[in-house]
Amino acid sequence: MKLFLYTFFFILLCAFITSCAEDIPEPLTHSEILGLLGEKTSNGSNGNGNNGTTPIDDIPITGDNYIAYIIESDDFPQMYIIGGDGEDKTAVTADWTMSGYAPFWTTNGKIAYYTLMNLGFSVINLDGTIDYSINTQQYGIVYEPYASWSRNNVVAISISDAQFTSSDIYSINSDGTNFIQLTASPVGGYSSHPSWSPDGSQLVFSYEDYNAVSANIFIVDSSGLTVTQLTFEGEEYEPDWSPKGDKIAFVSYRDGNSEIYIMNVDGTNQTNLTNTSWAYESNPDWSPDGNMIAYQSDANDNEDIYIMKANGSGQTNLTNNPSADDIDPSWGP
């Protein structure tokens, strides 16, 4: 599990005593970014993706949508966006007071992320200004910063008890109302990394059992009444539900290192997409059309953001940043 709380205190100390060593470009304005999005759409794509008639191998390695991600510099984590074609890299945050992790897109094209200053979630405009914050600390301690925003504007998060002896999945409206517990983990059980189904009726999540030393992927409905186990290998994490609703991407250690897998939503046809014995891949995230997957990999000696087609072909290093780790990709809007 990611020990981001320890990282938090180290980052704050570094931010106070040092200045950013990287040459951070000024954030574009919201209108400038929207203009870039418009130019991409007018240059050959209607933004609707594959309609099912084009074989996956014939889909080009490009993207009209942007990927939000985090650059972990020596000073503080900064949020950037980059086009799915590797162009238009832009800083969204350039101030340590707005640093954070795990960006995820809202339904109206803004970005929510876990902010280190308040240990909660904020919604940020693409020009780097905070739109508003979602107060989750009143309900408990966020266990892992990874969350999911449904098309119904409901946020799923993982909340721990005060002693960090267990964590559960909760849903909360984006305005901070209607806080609902969806899982009931025993002591030593940690439910995390939720991802909504496209219709918002179900959540896929990973459950790690410290007592049994295992982790698997489960589905729970939005009422919390029905839970279904999908994997049984004992080393599966970080699921992400495809926008088409038919597949789930996830991370598995069953081959001895961290690989990106996909499976059907009933748990069948589990397939290794990355197949790299020397590298560790993690944090898969589907493109909005369901044709591509973004992920992070250390295949180039440090963490970079990669993309590939949904069948595992066309694996491409998108960020190629040897000076820092690029992590937590989120493809949208």
N, C-alpha and C positions, 0 to 999 in steps of 0.2 A: 504494500500500500504506500501511497505517496505521502511522505512526511512533510507536507507543505507548511505546517505550523512552525517547525523548526526553521525552515527556509525563511519564513516571515520575519522572525526576529533578526536573523542575519542580514536580510535585505534592508530592514530599517536602519540598522547600525551603519551599513555601508552607505546608504543614501545620505545620512547625516554627515559623514566624515569625508565623503568623496563626491565628485561631480561626475556626470556621465562621460565615459571615455569615448563613446561612439558619436559620430556625426549624425545626429538624428534629424531627418528632414522635417520641416514644418508640416503639421497636419493639413490636408486639404479641407476646404469648406464642404459642408453638406451638399451644396449646389454643384460644386466642382466634381465631387464623386458621382453624383447623379448624372452629370453630363458625361463622364467617362462610361458609366453603365449604358447610357443612351447610345454613345458612339459604338460600343461593342455590339449592341443589339442591331444597329443599323448596318454594321459591317458584315452581315451574312447570317445572322441567326435570329429567330423570333423568340428565343428564350424558352421554348417549350420542350426542347430536348428530343430524344428518340421517341417516335410514336409507335414503336414496335415493329416497323417494317424494315429498319436498317439493322443488319447483323452487328453484334457488339464489336466484332473485330474491325468493322469498317467505320466505327465512330472515331473521329479525330481526337487527339490528345489536346484539347483546348477547353475553354470554359468562359461563358459570358458572365458567370456569377463570381463573386469575390469570396475568398477564404480569409476569415479572421484567424489570427494565431498570435502566440506570445514569443517574443525574443527574450531569452534569459541572458542579459548582459551581466557584467561584473558588478553593476550598481543596483539595478532594479529591473523587474520584468516589465516590458513594454508591449503594448498591443499594436499590431500592424494588420493591414489587409493587403492582399495580393490577388490579382486576377487569376482565374483558373488556367490561363495560358502563361502564367509566370510574369506578366507585365503589370505595370502600375502599382508597384510596391509603395505603400503609403503608411506613415506613422499615424495612428489614431490617438495615442497617448504619448506624451513626452515629459511627464511630470511624475516624480516618485510618489506624490500624494494620490495619484490615480492609478497606481500600479496594481496588478492583479493577475488572475489566472482564469483558465477555462471559459473562454468566450462562447456564447451561443446566441443565435440570431432570433429576434422577435418576429412576429407576424408582419410588422410594418417596416421592416428593413433597418431596425436599430440593433444594437448589440448589448446583451446582458452579460455580465461577467462577475466573478468573485473578486471583490475589492479588499485589499489587505488593510486599508485604513480603518474600515468598520467591520471587517470579518463578516460581511454580508454581501448581498447582490445589488448591483446598480445597473441601470439601463443607460447606455451612452449613445449620443448622437455620433454620426460619422465624422463630425468636425472636432471631436474630442471633448465636447461639453456633456456634463451629466444631465440626463433628462429627469430621472428620479431614482430613488433607492427602494428596494424591497426589504422590509425589516423582518429578517428571519431569526435574529438572535433572541427575540422575545420568546421563541418557542424552544430553543435549545442551541447546541453547538453544531455547526456544520461539520460533518465528518470528512467528506471529500468535496471539493468545490465543483465537481461536475454535476450539471443540472440540465433540464430539458424544458423547452417552452412549447406547449401544444398549440395547434391551430385554433383552439378555443381559449387561448390566453390563460392557460393554467400552467404553473411551474411545478416541476417535480424536483425534489431535493433530498439529500441524505442528511439526517439529523442524528447526532449522538447524544447519549446521556452525559452528565457532567463528569463522570469518571472514565469515559471512553471504553466502557465495558461492552457496549453494543451500539448499533446504529440501525435506523429504519428509514424507509422511503415515505415521504410525506408529499401531499399536493397542496398548493396554495394558489389562489387567484393572483394574477399579476398586480392587482391593487393591494395585496396583502391580506385579503379576507379569505374566509372559508378554509382554514387550515385543517387538513384531514390526514390521519395516520393510515397508511395503506399496508404496512407489513408489521409483524410482531416478532422481532428477532430475540432469541434467548441470550443470556450472558455468554459472551464469546462469539456471537453471531453478528456479522456486519453486512447490511444491505446497502448498496451504493451504486453509483453510475447509472441512474435511470434514463430511459429514452422512451418517449411516447410513440404509440402507433399513429399512423397518419390521421385516423378519425378520432383520436383522443380517448378511446374507450379502454385501452390497455397500456401497460407499461412493461418494458423488458428491463431487467436489472441484474446485477451480479450479487451473489450472496457468498460471503466467505465465512466458513465455520472454523474458528481457531481451535476448537476442541477436536474436530476430525481432521484438521489440517487439509482442508479442501476448499475449492471455490467453484461454483457453477452458475449457470445462467437460468433465470426464472422469468415467468410472466405473471403479472398480477393485474386484475381488472381495476377500473377507476374507483370502484367502491371498496376495494380491499378484501372482497369476499372469496375470490377464487384465485389460487396460486398454482401455477403449473411449472414443473421443472423441465428444462429443455436439454441440458447437457449433463453428463455423468462422469466425465473424465477427471474432474476434481481440480482442474487448473485453468479455468476459463474466467475472463474478466471483460469489462468495458464494452458492453453490447451497444449497438446503434441500429435502430429500426429503419429500414429503407423507406423513402417517400412513396414508393409504389405499394408498400405494405406486404410484399411477398417474401422478403428476405431480412435477415438480421446479420450484421457484421459483428464480429467479436474478436477478442484476443485469446489465444490459447498457448499454453506452455507444454502441451502434450508431446511435442517433438523435441523437447530439450532446450528450446529458447522461445522467445516471444514471437508469434506469427499471427498474421491477420487471416481469419477464417470467415466464411459466410455459411449460413444454413437457412433452410426453410423455417417459417414461423412455427411449425410444429416440431422443430428440432431435427428433422431428417436432412439428409444430403449435406453433411458437414464437410466443407472443402477448404483446404489450405490454399490461399491465394498467393502468398508471398514466397514461401519455400526458400528461405535464405538461412542456411545453417550458421552463418558468421555474424548476422545482424539481428537486432531486436526491434521489432515493429510494434507499435501501440497506437491507441487513440484513433480508431477508424471513424470516419464521418462521411456519410453519403452526400453526393452532389444533389441539388434539388430535383434533377430529372431522374435520379436513380441509376444513371449510366456509369458513374465514376465513384471512386472512394478516395478521400484524402486520409493520410495517416502520417505519423512521425516515425523516422527510422534513423539508426546510427550507422547505417551501411557506409557512410562517408566519414567515419571516425568521430563525428559529432552528430547531434540530433538535427535533422532537417525535415521540412515538410515535403512529402512525396504525394503523388497522385497515381492512380492506376484505373484501368477499366474494371468493371464489375466482375469480369472473369479472371482477373489477376494479370492480364497482359498490359503492356505499355507502361511499366513502372518507371516513373520520371521524377527526378529530384527537382522540386519546384523552386526552392529558396537558395540552395547552394551557398550557405553562409558558414564559412570555416571559423569565424571569429566568435560565435556564440551558438547556443542551442536554440533551435526553433521548435516549439512544442504546441500542443493543444489546438490542432486545426478544427475549424468549424466552417462548413461550406454553406453559404446562403447569399442573399435572402431567397 
